[in-house]
C-alpha cells in the first residue's frame, strides 16, 4: 500500500499542496492539476494522510519550513536561485526571447477600457515581482523594485479592417509581442495589448518573462485580473486582500534558510546520487552538436487509446505507483535500450512551491529535479519500477536544492553545446484549458500557452523532452526535440518504440503467471530489420547456370581478349592467355606433386606476377591456399603453420631456413628451376570437377585471446563479391587497377582477382613501393591508374596530403575504401586533391563475410555527418541490427551488426568451438538462419542506410563517461596542425583510464617555429597549441591526458595502425605542459589580478593554463569577471567568451586579438527567430541553462 508520505510527495510534484486546518484536510492546486487519479488516491488514504500531517506538524523537520517574513526595507534584495540562473542565461545571449511566455484570450462584449487598464495597473502594484528589475551593484546582482513605472499596455482598433487585413495585422502584432525581448534591467516583466476586432469582440495579447512568472502564476494572474476587472467595471473597490509577503521576501528567506545543516543534508544526498554522472546522454545523434545551442526544435504528437490508457491506470494502482513514476520508468527503459546504456538521466520540473506562504504569489518558483535511473542491477520491470519509485520519492524529499545551486556544487565540465547535468526532460501535465468568468463579460482563453502549439518550429530547452498530458479517457504524448541533432525519422522511431514496449509491459503485467518481466527480452520494433538488396544491378555472375567458379570467370575473359595484358609489375607482364597457360602448368605441377582436392596449400612469397597464376592454379586443382607474410616474425609464422596444419608450402629458396623446423612440411620454391622451366605444353587433365562450395582460401586474423583465427572462405562467396564489383562500378577493359593489399589479407583477392575477371588489368608495384606513400603517389600518374580497389583511410590520407591540391590525377576515377572508419572530411580532401569527379566508396565487412558486406558512395552533401555511412548490403548479403537478446532494434537505435548470406565464411579452421560461438542460428521469418555476430555497432538511417558506430569493445569509460575514441580522433584530424593521429587508452593506478593521442604534425617542428632551436621546446609548443584547439571543441573528460609527438605511424602488414608498437613508445605528459606558468603579457597580468580577486585565490597559486572552472569559478563568478574586464580593460566581451576561453592564456590571446583587430567579431549565441507561443504557460513550466 502506498504510504501517506509518498502521496504527499507526489501531490507536491503535481502542483497540489495539502494541509490541515482545524483538523480538516485542505488543498490548494493550480487549475487542472488536481487530477481524478490523485483525488481518488487521497480519498482512499485520507485518514492516513491526516495522521501523517499531524505528526510532522508537531515536530520540526526539514519538510516543515519556517515562515516567510517581510524583508528589511533597507536591505539589498538578492536574487532567488531560479532568478539567478535566468539572469545568467540572459547574459550569455543578448536579446534572447527563449524565456518569453506569450499568451492570449478573447473578451466578448463591450470593453470597459478604463476598468481594464486599472485592473492591469492594480495587478502590477499588487505583485512587486512583475515590476522588478535586476541591477549589478559591485560584484553582485540584486532585485530593485520599480515603483515609478509606465503601464506596458497598448490598444489597437482593427474593427474597420477587412477580414484578410485584420488577420495579417493580428499575426503581425502577435509575432511582435511574443518576439520582443525584455530588458531585465529596465522593463516591466509583462506587457499587454487589446485588439478590438468588432464592437463586442476583443483579442487580448500578453507576454510575461519567465523570471517573474510560471505556470502557477498565470492561474493567479488570470483569476485576480478577472476579479479586479469585474469590480472596477461595476464601480466597486479592489476586492483582493493585501498580500502579506512578496516574491523578494521569498528570495531573502530562501537565501537565509537554505544554508548550514539544512543545506548540507540536501547536498549530501545529491552528491551521492549524482556521483559519476554521465556528461551527456548516449542516444545516438543524427548530426554533430553545434558549438552553441540554438534552442530551436520541433515536436511530434501521439495519442494512447482508451484501452491502453485504462491499462496504464490499472497498472499504477496495482503496483502502488503514480502515473509519473510508471511512465518515467518506461521512458527510461526505452532510452536505455535505444542507447545501449544502463545509466539514464533526465530532468523534470517541480512547482517549487513547497512553502504554503507561496501559494498566492506570482513569481518564478519552478525547480528542476534530476532523476537518475540505473538499470544495471536487474532486468525485471517490476523491480526496476520499484527501484525507480524509491529514487523518485527520495528526489522529491530533497527537492529544496535549487537546480542552479546543484550545478555550481557539482561543477560539471562546461560546454556551451549542451545543458549541464540533464539534456532530456520528462513532464506529466494536465492539458486542460484555463478559463475564467466575469460577472458581465465572457472572457475565454485561446491558445493561452497551455501545452505546446502547432507551429512548425518552436523554442526548446532540452535536446529531447516527453510531455504526458492526462485527458478525459486518453493520454496524449508530445515529443519535443532539437532538430539540429535529431532527424524527424529518428524521433518517430523512438515514439514507436515507446508505445510498443509500453503495450508489451502492460500485457505482461496482466498475466498473473508471469512473475518477472525481462525488459531486455521485449521487442522495440514491430518486425525484424532487414536490408533487402535493392537496385544493385543484376545477379548474372551469381547465376549457377552461367558461372560456377572464379576460374570460370577468368577463363571467360581469356576467350574474349586473349592477347590483352592481364597483369604487370614494372617491366614484367602477362597476357590473359599467358596467365591462363601459366596457371595451367603450375596446376599440373602441383597435381603431380601430390596436392589433393580440398587440401590447403601454404604460400609465403614476395610480390610477383606469378602470384596470380599460382592462386588460379591452386583453384584449378580444387585446392585452397593460406598465405603467410614473408616478413612475419618467426614465432608467429611457426604458430600459423601449426594452426593451419598444412603439409605443402610454396616459398622462395632464400626463405627455406625459416621452415626447416617443420619436418613434415613439403616445400616447393617458386623461384627454383623446376618452376622456372615448367613446360608450357603441359595442361591439366579435366579430371577435377570445379566446385563453388570448395574453400578458396584461409585468412588469419587476430583473436581476442591472442590466438589467431583462420577464416575459411568458399569459392561461391568470392564469386558473389566479384559479382558486386562487376554490377556496381562499370569496370572496363581499359581500366588499370592498382594492387596494394598483401597476399595474407583477403583484400588482396579484391585487387588481384577483381580486375582480371572483369577484363581489366591488375597493376602490381614492388614491395618497397606499395606501403610508401611518397613513392606510390608518383606511380598513380606514371602508371595511368584508373582505380584502387583496396586502401585504408589512414593510407589514403597520406596520399592525399602528399599529393596536395595542385597535382590532379585526372585518370583516377574510383577508390574503394575499407578497413577503418572513413570521415567525410577525408573524402572532401581526396576529391580536392585527385579530381572532383572521383568516386569514393566506403566498404564495410569483416573477413568472416568475404571482404565487403555493405557499401556506400560518398556524396558531398553528406559532409554534415562526421563519418561516411557504410550503406546497404551487396547482392546476396543481408544485415540485421539486433540487441543482446537477438531482438531487432528500431530504426535509429544502436544495435549489433549480424550478417547472413552467401558471403559468410565456412567457419574457423580447426576451431569448431569458436565457429559455433561466432556463427549462430536464429529464427528469421520463422526459419533458422545462419548469422555471423560481428561485435560492431551500427544503426539504421534514412533510406535503409547503415551508420557505423564503432566496436562494442573499443568503447571506454573516462570518469564515468562512455567515450568512443573515434569521435575524439575526428576532432583532432580537423586541426590544420595534424597530419595523422591514433588514440589509445592506458590504465593508470592513480588516475584510472587515460587517453593517449599519438600525433604526426603537419609540418616539421622547424617549419612551425623557425625562431626556436630547441626541438623539445618546439614540441611542447605544438602540443600546447593542439591542446588549446581541442579544449575549444571537447569536454574535459574527452581531452587526451597525453599527447605524444611521433615522426612515423607504425603500420601492420595490412596497412592498419600497429597499436602494439604505439603502446611501447614512451609516454611523456606533454598534454599538460605549459610554455609558461606565469603571465608574460600585460593582458595576462591584468587577467591574473582579476581572477585572483574574484576567486579569492592568491595570484601565485593560479597558472595561466588553469581552467577558470577547475579552480573554483562558476557561472555567477564568470559574470563578475566580465564586469571587471570591462572596468579595468575598458573592453566589453560576451559572457560566452569565458566558457570558450577558460584559461588566462587563451582568454588573453582572444582579448589581444580583439584589441588588435585580428578578430573581427565576437562569437554570438544564435538568436531565436521563432518562438513557441504556447510553450511558456504550461501548468508547470520547466527551465534550464
Secondary structure, DSSP 8 states (H G I E B T S, - for coil): ---HHHHHHHHHHTTEEEEEETTEEEEEE-TTTS-HHHHHHHHHTHHHHHHHHHHHHHS--TTS--------TTS-EE--HHHHHHHHHHHHSTT--TTEEEEEEEEES---HHHHHHHHHHHHHH-GGGGEEEEEETTEEEEEE-SS----EEEEE-TTS-HHHHHHHHHHHHHHHHHS---TTTS-SEEEEEEEEETTEEEEEEEEEGGG--HHHHHHHHHHHHHHHHHHHTT----S---S--HHHHHHHHHHHSSHHHHHHHHHHHHHHTTT--SS-----SS---SS---EEEEEEEEE-HHHHHHHHHHHHHTT--HHHHHHHHHHHHHHHHHT-SEEEEEEEE----SGGGTT--S---EEEEEEEE-SS--BHHHHHHHHHHHHHHHHHTTTS-HHHHHHHH-----TTS-SS-SEEEEEEE--------SSSEEEESS-S-S----SSEE-SSSEEEEEEE-SS-EEEEEEE-TTT--HHHHHHHHHHHHHHHHHHHHHHT-TT----BGGGS-SSSS-------S----GGG-TTT--SHHHHHHHHHHH-TTSEEEEETTEEEEHHHHHHHHHHHHHHHHHTT--TT-EEEE---S-THHHHHHHHHHHTT-EEEE--TTS-HHHHHHHHHHHT-SEEEE-GGGGGGGTT-TT-EEEETTSHHHHT--TT----TTS---TTSEEEEEEE--TTS--EEEEEEHHHHHHHHHHHHHHS---TT-EEEE-S-TTSTHHHHHHHHHHTTT-EEEE--HHHHT-HHHHHHHHHHTT--EEEEE-HHHHHHHHHHH-SSS--TT--EEEE-SS--BHHHHHHHHHHT-TT-EEEEEE--GGG-S-SEEEE--GGGGGSSB---BEE-TTEEEEEE-TTS-B--TTS-EEEEEEETT---EETT-HHHHHHHEEEEEETTEEEEEEEEEEEEEE-GGG-EEEEEEGGGEEEETTEEEEHHHHHHHHHTSTTEEEEEEEEEEETTTEEEEEEEEEESS-HHHH-TT---HHHHHHHHHHHHHHHHHTTS-GGGS-SEEEE-SS--B-TTSSB-HHHHHHS----GGG--S-SS--SHHHHHHHHHHHHHHT--GGG--TTS-TTTTT--HHHHHHHHHHHHHHH-----THHHHHS-SHHHHHHHHHHHHHTSS-S-----------TTSTTSSS-----
